[in-house]
Amino acid sequence: TIDRFEGDRAVLRTNAGQELVVPRGELPTPAREGDVLTVSFGTDAEATDVRVQRAKDVLNEILGGT
């Protein structure tokens, strides 16, 4: 549920009472305080691979290319 807006951020409250702060632009238009949202998560294999490769590159650089 959208609890409130703070500038360009939206504060969402979950059913468990936790707060999640997201950019206001990520919400559907027109979203208002009190609106109930549905949220789903997925994985992005390509983005994960890029991050893993970047981490390996940094580690190799730190270890002197070994």
N, C-alpha and C positions, 0 to 999 in steps of 0.2 A: 504494500500500500504506500502511496506517496504521502509521507508524513508532512513534509514542508519543503520549501525552496529556500536556499541560501545563496543569493547571487546567481552565479551560473551553475550551481550544483543543486541536485535534488537529493533529499534524504529519504530513503525508502526504509520501511519497517517491515521485517519479515513476520510470519505467523509466530515464530519463536521469540519475537521481541528484539531481535538484533537489528542494528542499523547498517545500511549500505549506502554509501555516498557515491553518486554517479554524475557525470556531466549531464546537465539539463538537456543538451542537444541529442543525447542518446535515447531520450524518451519519445514516444509517439506524440504527434501533434494532433489536437491540443490536449495535453495531459494536465490535470489539475490536482491540487491537494485532495486527498481522500480517494482518488482513483485507485482501483485494484489492478495490478499488472500481473501478467504471466511472464516468467523468466525461464529461459532454457539455456543450457550450456552445451558446448560441443568442443571438440578438439580440432586443431588446425595442424595437420601433420607437416605440411610444408613450412610453416612458421617455426614449428618445433625443430625441424631439421636444420633450419638456418641458425637458430640459437645454439644448437648442439655444436655445429661446425664452428661458429664464432667462439664458443668456449674452448674448443680444442685448439683453435688458432692462437688464442691468448695464452693458453697453457704451454703450447709449443714455444711461443715467443719467450715466456718466462723461463722455461727450462733450456733455452738456448738452441731450439730447433731440433731437439732429439725426439 
